[in-house]
Amino acid sequence: MQQELKFQIIAAAQEYAKQNNLSNNDIANKTKINPGYLSNMFRNQFTVTVQGKPVEIADKWFYTLAEWAGLSLRKQYWSTVETPQFISMIPALETAKKHSLVSVLITPTGLGKTYIIDKFCHINPVHTYRITVSSVHKLPDVLNDIIDQLGIASGKSNASKMQAIINKFKEIKRNGGEPCVIIDEAENLELAVLKMLKGLYDGIKDYAALILIGTDQLISSLTKLRKHDKRGIPQFYRRVKAGIKYIHSEKNFKPFFEKYVEDKGLRRLLNELCENYGELHDYLEPAMREADARDQPLTEDLFRLMYNLPKY
């Protein structure tokens, strides 16, 4: 990596840290960059001393810092478009964080929820903790993820970990912070984690926001568990019920077309091909890159050629 690019990354990271009042320790905790490396990097010293000899700080740490600061190192073909979903979700997230609320945001797949969460977390990096849950996440995985992001020590048991999390959130709130834990892909939460979240909610109520974001499969799962009277689930549902909000599901490609697509034929084709914003992105961004590489305008003909689509 060239020195000039390293200077650019450091300047962007320092500005982002200044805007959000973040210390070097905060940054090291978020990025997992060695604090010693980070200290030198912020002094524009790009080596560290190992066994009495200077060693270059690896480029990967500069790339990590750039990503954390939101600095793109290559041309961006996809930027923020304020869709109805964006306009609904961002204020909902901000309100939950500010007032320490429990919130459950339900949106169909492909309407940009993960992008919106990324944007929110970048705008609100202080005391915002985000977990993306998969089908393989177990209770210890979720607890360990929160513990790791908080940068705190705890005992080995799940109970001691949860208590440590509760204590830390209360400490942050008492010191004037607005802690917020966001669980994305919440439809993947297993029973044990849902039961834990009931206890976590009881412990952090009025001290931290608890936000679950997922598809309507989450509601279906909770409904089924309630029907079978699974222990703790009726009580958990009672606590979150008033915070459930369904995000508008209709697609509206017009803002994207106004920004990226001039060809009217291509607009019609994309409307036929794509059911949601995710699919629009998956088709359109590679096509925009290809048009750039060919130094040609993005047209329906080029798009059909690229995807081997016959023209009727």
N, C-alpha and C positions, 0 to 999 in steps of 0.2 A: 504494500500500500504506500502511495506517495505521501511525503510529509505534508504537503498542502492539504490533502484530504483529511489527514489526521487532525490538523489544526481546525479545519472546518467542522469536524465531528465534535471536537472538544468545545468549540465556541457554541455550537448548537446545544450541547448537553448542559453547559454552564448556564445558558440563557433559560433553558427549560427548568433547571433546578432553581434558578433565581425567581422565576415567575411563580413557582409553586412552593417556595420556601423549604426546599429539600436539602438536607445535609449530606455530606459524603457517605455517612453511615446509612442513611435512607437509600441512597442510590446503590450502594454496595449490596444492601439487603434485597433490593428489587432485581438487580441485574446479575447478582452472584459473581461480580467482578471482585477480585482480591482487593481489600481496602488499600494495601500498599501500592498495588498497581494503579488504582484509581487516583490516589494522592499524587503520584508522579505524573500521570496522564493530565491531570488538571493543572499541573505546573508546566505543561508542555515539555515534560521530560519523558521520553518514550523508551527508556531502559530501566531495568532494576538490577540491583547488585546481588549476584548469586556466587557464594564462595569467593568473594573479593573481586569478581569479574562482572563487567556490565553485560546484561543480556537483554535483547530486544523484547519488548512486550508484544505478544502475538497479535496479529491482525484481527483474530476472531474477537478479541475484547473490544476493539474499536467498532467492529460491525455490531456487536451486542449493544454498545453504548449508543450507536446511531439509531438502532431500532427502538431502543427505550425512549430516546428523545424525539422520535417521530421524524427523523431526518431520512429522506429517501435518497439512496445512492445511485439510483437509476431512474430513468424516465417513468413517471407514473401515468398509466392509462385509465385508471379508475379512481375517482375522488368522490368526496361526499356529495350526495344528492339528497336533498331534504324531501324524502318520500313521506306519505301520510304516516307510515310506521315510524320513521325517524322522528317526526314531529310529535307523535304520541309517546314514544318510549323515553326519549331523553328527559322531558319534564317529569315523567313518572319516576325515573331513576333518581333525578335530582331531589325530588320531594321526599322520597323514601330515605335517602342519605341524610338530608338536612334534618328531618324530624324523627329519625330512628324508627322507621315503620317496618312492618312486615308487608311484603308485596309479592304477588305471584302474577307474572306477566305471561300470557298465553298467546302465541303467534304461530301460524302455520310455517312449515319449513320453506326455506328459500326466499323469505321476505326481508332478509338482511339483519336479523337480530344479532348475530355474532359480530358483524361489522359495527353495528350501533353500540354494542357493549364495548368493543375495542375503543371506539371513539370516546365513549363516556369515561372509560378508565384512563385514557390519555389526558383528557381534560381535567379529571379529578384523581390524580395519582396519590394524593395524601390520604392514608387510612382507607383505601379502597382495595379490597381483597377479592380476587376473582378465581373461581374454580370451575373448570370445565369437566363435567362428569361423563364417563363412558360406561359401557355395560360391564366393564371389569372392575370398576371402582368399588371397593369395600369400605366399611366403616373406618378402619384404621387409615386407609388411603386419604379419605376426606379430612379426617382430623389432622393427620400429619401435614397435609398440604397447607391447612390454615396455620398450624403451629409454625411451619417453615416460613410462611410469608410474614407472620408477625415477628419472627426472629426471637422467640422466647423458648425457655426450657420448660420441661414438664416431666411428670412421672411416666412410667411405661404403660399404665393401664388407660383404657379409653376414658374412664371416669375422670382420672387426674388430668388427662389432656383437655377434656372439655372444660373442666374447672379452670385450668390455666388460660384457656381462650376467653372464657367469661370474665375472669379477673383482668385480663389485659384490655378487653374492650371497655370495661368499666373505668379502668385507669385512663385510657385515651379520652373517653367522654368527659371525665372529671377535669382533665387538663385542657378542655376546650375543643377537642377534636370531634369529628363526625365519622366514626367508624362504620363501615359498610361491607358486608360479605355478600357477594353475588355468586349464585350457583347456576351456571349455564348448562344446557342440555339436561334439565332437571327431570325430564321424563325417564331418564336412566337410573334414577335413585332407587336403590333397593330398600326393602322394608327396614332393615336395621338402621340405615342412615336417616330415613324418615322419622323413625322413633327418636333418634338422637337429636334431630332438628327440633322436635317438640321440647326437649329438655334445654337445648341451646336457646330457643326462643324465650322460654321462661326465665333463663338466666340473664339474657341481654335486653329484655324488653325495656324500652325507654333509654337504653344505652347505645344500641347499635342497630342499624338496619339489616334485615335479613330478606334478601331478594332471590326468589326462585324464578328462572326463566326457562320456558320449554314449550313444547307443542301440547295440543289438547290430549295427547296420550298421558300426560301427567294427571290431568283431571280424571281421565278414564281409570287410571291405576288407583288413584285415591278413592274413587267411587266404588271400585271392586273390593278394595281392602276394607272400606267402611261396611260394605254389604256383608262381608264375612266377619265383621266385628274384630278385626285384628287389633291386638292390644296396643293402645296408644294412638291409633290412627284417627278414630272419631274425635279425640281430644285435639290432635294436631290440626285436623281439618277445621274444627271449630275456631281455632286460633287464626288460621289464615284465610278463612272464607271471605271476610269483608275486604281483604286485600287482593282478591282475584280480579284481574282486568284482562279482557280480551282485546288484543290489538287488531285493528282493521286488516282484513285479509285480501281486499280487492287489489288487483295489480293495476299499476298506472305507469306505463313505460314512457309517457310523454316527456317528463323531465330528463330522462336519459337520452331520448331521441334528440331533444333540443340541444343537448350538450355534446353528443357524440355522433349522431347519424343524420346526414342531410338527405341521402337518397331515399325517396318516398317508397320505391319498390322494396328496398331493404327493410324499411320500417314495417311494411305490411308482412314481409316474410318473417321477421322476428316476432311479430305479434302472433303469427300462426305457430311458430316453432316453440316459443317459450311460455311456460306457465307461471313463472315467478322471476324475481330479480336475480336469484342465484343462477338460474339457467341463462338468463339474458347476459349476465357477466361471463359465464363459461363459454358462451358462443362469441360474444362481442369483443372481449379483450384480446384473445388471440388473433381475431380478424383485424383489429386495429394495429397490432404489432406487424402483421403480415403486410398490411397496406403501407406502413412506414418503411418496412424493409424493401418493398418494391418501389417506393417513392411514387405511389399511386393513390388516388382518392378511394375511400372505402365505398364501394358500390355493391348493388345486388349481384352483379355479374361476378365480381371478384369474390364475394362471399360464397356464392354457389360453387365457384371453381375450387375454392379452398376446402369446402366441406363435401365436395362431390355430389352436389344436389342438382338434379335435372331441372331445367326451366320449362314449365308447362305453358 
